[in-house]
Structure formats: C-alpha cells, structure tokens
C-alpha cells in the first residue's frame, strides 16, 4: 500500500508540473522518473532493471528514425517548395488555397512529424496571405487542425499511434484499413466546416491575386540532390512498412535502417543534423514510460482496473464510444501523449480479464488523435501555429480556437463514434 501511495503522489506531482508549465516538461518528466525509481528502491516496489524494461524502445526507435529523416529533409527547402507550389496552383483563390495547403500539410503529417510540418509551412502560408491581402487565420488553423486529424490515419502519423501500435502489435497496414477510412471522412467534414466558419474571410477577393503566380517554387529548394535522395529513402521505408508483417520486422527497425541509409547517402553535417532532432520529445517519452512502469509495479494500475471492473458488463460498442470521448476530452486539456501512455496499461489489464480489447485500441487512436483539436493547448502543433500567428495582424487567441477547434473536435469524435458502432466487427477483428 505504501508503494501505491508514494508512486501515485510522484506521478500526480510530475503531471501537475508538466501541465501547469511551472517547470519544463522534460525536466519535470525526468525528475519524476528519477524520483519514481528512487522511491521504488527505498520502498521495494521498483528497481533500475524494471525501469529500463518499462521503456518501449520500439516506439523510441521508430520516432528516432523518422526524426533523422525529417532533420535531413528540413534544410533542403522541400516543405517551402510545396507551400509555394500550392500558392501558385491556387491562382490567388482563397478557397482553393485553403484546400491545397490543408491537403499538403495533412499528407505530410501522415508520414512525418506534424510539428515540423507546420513549423516549416506556416511561415510560407503567412507570406502568401500577406501578398494576397488575406487573413492568415483560416489557413493556419486549417493546417493545425487537419494535421492533427490526418495524423491519426497512419502508424507513424502521430506519437500516440506509435505507442498504441507497439503495445497492441498493430501493423502499418492495420491503420490503413481501420483508421484511414474514418480519418478521410473526418478530414472532408472538417474542411467543409472550416469553409463555413471562415466563409467571410474566404469570401474576400484578393487585390493582388496574380502576384502568387510570380513566386518560383524552385527557388525555395536549397539542395535538390539531398531532397531527392531523402524522399527516395522515405518512399522505400513506407513501402517496407506495407510488408512489415511478411518480413517479420518491427517498424522501428525499418525506420532506423532507412535513417542509416539516408545518412550514408547524403553525408550531411552530422552535428547540424543531430541538433534538429527533437531529443526533448524522446527524453520525455522515456521518462513517462519509467513513471508509468513504476505505477504498474506498485499496483496502482491494478487497483485502478479493479475500480473499472464493472465495465465488463457494459456493451462492447458502448465501452469503445466512452473511451473515444473520454480520451478526447482529456486530450483537449492534457497533451495526448501522457494520456495515451497512461491508458494503454489499463486496456491491457482489461484484456487479461477476458475483455476483447482489439476494438478498444482503435477507440484510443481516434480519441487521442481527434481530441487534441479541442483547445489551443491540446496538441503541440496548435501551440506552434498560435505562436506563429503573432506575426500577423490577427493573432489566434484561445477564445478563437475554442470557437473553432471545439466544434471540430466534437464533429470528428461523433464521426469516429458512428463508424465505431457501425463497423464494430471490423475493429474487433483488428
């Protein structure tokens, strides 16, 4: 009982420091992990070997490999090239520009880190809007909201998906058959909703529509050779993801091999490449794994499961819908990464009690993926876009985000719930 109380207090305090931003989340997570192991050694519920074993290196390896590929592609100007190309293809028409920028951002976010994607595309979006005399707000919010939405479609599209896939042994193809159809419907619904909400801003006729035709996308490409090589490697990695089950290899192995090939082929300045990797994210993940591992070893997760044991009497479809909405609401006010890491062992415990948890993994995917749209702090991409919008005449505020993002979250969760109920046999088959 002492271990349960101590580990719960350490986790609660760490989570509070992370969410309140009173302390950098990496520092708070690292300190929490150290305290958890120390307390475990003192009170006999956790040790160093168990802490290391609790870290999901498959997840960290996949993230690390994809981060290297992104860090190699980032300085080539490829992202800016796509944004400028979208500006030219739009011919200055606001609605067409919205669709093109949203589509590019979403497709990139399905396979690459969505934070990096919006960091690189948003500034070009602001520039194009300034040239056209348009408000950048609809375009920036669409990029953030649809990158979050689209990220739920693939195994590598969003960190929670990587976590869930590793815990549930889901393949890349599983996400394409189970999550992608739902995300496509949600994506089009979000786009139409944004078109309606921002109808006034998108109805403005640009004064300088032809100016975007003078932009030259090729000028944004600083290193065509490297961009081409990295894109070939990424395409090869994605192809191997399709055959991971037949090859009997983990996605992390594919990502790391692809990263190694890209490094050898492009031979970049390794110091600069490593600087662009989000080490803070990897460290934060490892710290959360260690803390959750401490909770499991202390018996907290088992006691929490016992409190939820009544769900075995709930309809399987209803249980999944409850999980979608519960996870989404939590992800709207808390980063979806710690929420996902905390929920995974609870689902696993349900599985050991005889509950069919195959469909619950997909409920968690949709809840964590769509819930982040609800508030400005719901996902890192939202925070980044809001910060970049301060460069414009109409910065994105929390009030504005709630007015737009909350209905989007409710809409996508409703769509996910309907699909979950109707296609339950598909999700139950995994």
Rosetta blueprint (number, residue, H / E / L):
1 X L
2 X H
3 X H
4 X H
5 X H
6 X H
7 X H
8 X H
9 X H
10 X H
11 X H
12 X H
13 X H
14 X H
15 X H
16 X H
17 X H
18 X H
19 X H
20 X H
21 X L
22 X L
23 X L
24 X L
25 X H
26 X H
27 X H
28 X H
29 X H
30 X H
31 X H
32 X H
33 X H
34 X H
35 X H
36 X H
37 X H
38 X H
39 X H
40 X H
41 X H
42 X H
43 X H
44 X L
45 X L
46 X L
47 X L
48 X H
49 X H
50 X H
51 X H
52 X H
53 X H
54 X H
55 X L
56 X L
57 X H
58 X H
59 X H
60 X H
61 X H
62 X H
63 X H
64 X H
65 X H
66 X H
67 X H
68 X H
69 X H
70 X H
71 X H
72 X H
73 X H
74 X H
75 X L
76 X L
77 X L
78 X H
79 X H
80 X H
81 X H
82 X H
83 X H
84 X H
85 X H
86 X H
87 X H
88 X H
89 X H
90 X H
91 X L
92 X L
93 X L
94 X H
95 X H
96 X H
97 X H
98 X H
99 X H
100 X H
101 X H
102 X H
103 X H
104 X H
105 X H
106 X H
107 X H
108 X H
109 X H
110 X H
111 X H
112 X L
113 X L
114 X H
115 X H
116 X H
117 X H
118 X H
119 X H
120 X H
121 X H
122 X H
123 X H
124 X H
125 X H
126 X H
127 X H
128 X H
129 X H
130 X H
131 X H
132 X H
133 X L
134 X L
135 X L
136 X L
137 X H
138 X H
139 X H
140 X H
141 X H
142 X H
143 X H
144 X H
145 X H
146 X H
147 X H
148 X H
149 X H
150 X H
151 X H
152 X L
153 X L
154 X L
155 X L
156 X L
157 X L
158 X L
159 X H
160 X H
161 X H
162 X H
163 X H
164 X H
165 X H
166 X H
167 X H
168 X H
169 X L
170 X L
171 X L
172 X H
173 X H
174 X H
175 X H
176 X H
177 X H
178 X H
179 X L
180 X H
181 X H
182 X H
183 X H
184 X H
185 X H
186 X H
187 X H
188 X H
189 X H
190 X H
191 X H
192 X H
193 X H
194 X H
195 X H
196 X H
197 X H
198 X L
199 X H
200 X H
201 X H
202 X H
203 X L
204 X L
205 X L
206 X L
207 X L
208 X L
209 X H
210 X H
211 X H
212 X H
213 X H
214 X H
215 X L
216 X L
217 X H
218 X H
219 X H
220 X H
221 X L
222 X L
223 X L
224 X H
225 X H
226 X H
227 X H
228 X H
229 X H
230 X H
231 X H
232 X H
233 X H
234 X H
235 X H
236 X H
237 X H
238 X H
239 X H
240 X H
241 X H
242 X H
243 X L
244 X H
245 X H
246 X H
247 X H
248 X L
249 X L
250 X L
251 X H
252 X H
253 X H
254 X H
255 X H
256 X H
257 X H
258 X H
259 X H
260 X H
261 X H
262 X H
263 X H
264 X H
265 X H
266 X H
267 X L
268 X L
269 X L
270 X H
271 X H
272 X H
273 X H
274 X H
275 X H
276 X L
277 X L
278 X L
279 X H
280 X H
281 X H
282 X H
283 X H
284 X H
285 X H
286 X H
287 X H
288 X H
289 X H
290 X H
291 X H
292 X H
293 X H
294 X H
295 X H
296 X H
297 X H
298 X H
299 X L
300 X H
301 X H
302 X H
303 X H
304 X H
305 X H
306 X H
307 X H
308 X L
309 X H
310 X H
311 X H
312 X H
313 X H
314 X L
315 X L
316 X H
317 X H
318 X H
319 X H
320 X H
321 X H
322 X H
323 X H
324 X H
325 X H
326 X H
327 X H
328 X H
329 X H
330 X H
331 X H
332 X H
333 X H
334 X L
335 X L
336 X H
337 X H
338 X H
339 X H
340 X H
341 X H
342 X H
343 X H
344 X H
345 X H
346 X H
347 X H
348 X H
349 X H
350 X H
351 X H
352 X H
353 X L
354 X L
355 X L
356 X L
357 X L
358 X H
359 X H
360 X H
361 X H
362 X H
363 X H
364 X H
365 X H
366 X H
367 X H
368 X H
369 X H
370 X H
371 X H
372 X L
373 X L
374 X L
375 X L
376 X L
377 X L
378 X L
379 X L
380 X H
381 X H
382 X H
383 X H
384 X H
385 X H
386 X H
387 X H
388 X H
389 X H
390 X H
391 X H
392 X L
393 X L
394 X L
395 X L
396 X L
397 X L
398 X H
399 X H
400 X H
401 X H
402 X H
403 X H
404 X H
405 X H
406 X H
407 X H
408 X H
409 X H
410 X H
411 X H
412 X H
413 X H
414 X H
415 X H
416 X H
417 X H
418 X H
419 X H
420 X H
421 X H
422 X H
423 X L
424 X H
425 X H
426 X H
427 X H
428 X H
429 X H
430 X L
